[in-house]
């Protein structure tokens, strides 16, 4: 049989427990435990730049875009418009109506992809690194300044990344998908990056712009340039711009 302390001691022990609980709460508030970083948390910290409303009708048919699609690695010095940038970002991961579904399919509608913009010469947009927020169709700056040279160095000094007025970066947070599908979810993330990249290709063609999907780069350097969070991996870089007059289309 368990022995109980005298009544006076019980009161003292209870009071001490309350004091310790209050002190523990104070320590937790002052020094909160840091959990896993959610890459979407940073969206609340930066001021958003609302993008032009994307167009749902174009002058180029799907068949034309498919037949004319080429990879372009040489660009003119002309800027790209904010409206064109808006259209390209929407094509990559835009939200379609009230359903919340996006322009590129996603396994389980878990949407592990993130889309960032390295803007250097975009009309109406300050140079910098931005994160695209599909639900609000807006850009949120995460780094100021023209980072095209830095992204080119991280991309093994490929001139297309330095010359293009902007580069779209596709990254993936695999844990969003592997939490449901296990290791096979990693394969789904790469598939989705391909879906989004093809959307950008076709939209660029419809806008008479050029782009190319680049997969050769230093992951660590790209993470530094784009300020990627833990658990967010760079998957593809796509410079976009007006093709140079004599640009090769491969």
Secondary structure, 3 states (H helix, E strand, C coil): CCCCCCHHHHHHHHHHHHHHHHHHHHHHHHCCCCCCCCCCHHHHCCCEEECCCCCCCCCCCHHHHHHHCCCECCECCCCECHHHHHHHHHHHHCECHHHCCECCCCHHHCCCEEEEEEECCECCECCEEEEEECCCCEEEEEEECCCHHHHHHHCCCCHHHHHCCEEEEEEECCHHHHHHHCCHHHHHHHHHHHHHHHHHHHHHHHCCCEEEEECCCCHHHHHHHHCCCCCCEEEEEEEEECECCCCCEC
